[in-house]
Amino acid sequence: MTLRDCPPGAPVLLRDMTAVGAERRRMLEWGFVPGARLRLVARSLAGGLVVALGDARVALDAGLARSLIVEPAW
């Protein structure tokens, strides 16, 4: 499933990323690496998301959220 499909508040593990080029590089620099633990904090009406990554909160547009392949971290 993608991060876009996750329910708010559910902890997930990042398994893969389909983003390429500069977007992929930026996501890796921010810490979106395989095995990273994420949590969806909020969803906007326009499709964007706010994601918790460690102590940071990161805003992602819908396209980037769809590029993150995750699995439940239960």
PyMOL commands that set and color helices and strands:
alter all, ss='L'
color gray80, all
select helices_A, chain A and resi 3-5+21-30+62-66
alter helices_A, ss='H'
color red, helices_A
select strands_A, chain A and resi 11-17+37-43+49-53+56-60+68-72
alter strands_A, ss='S'
color yellow, strands_A
deselect
rebuild
show_as cartoon
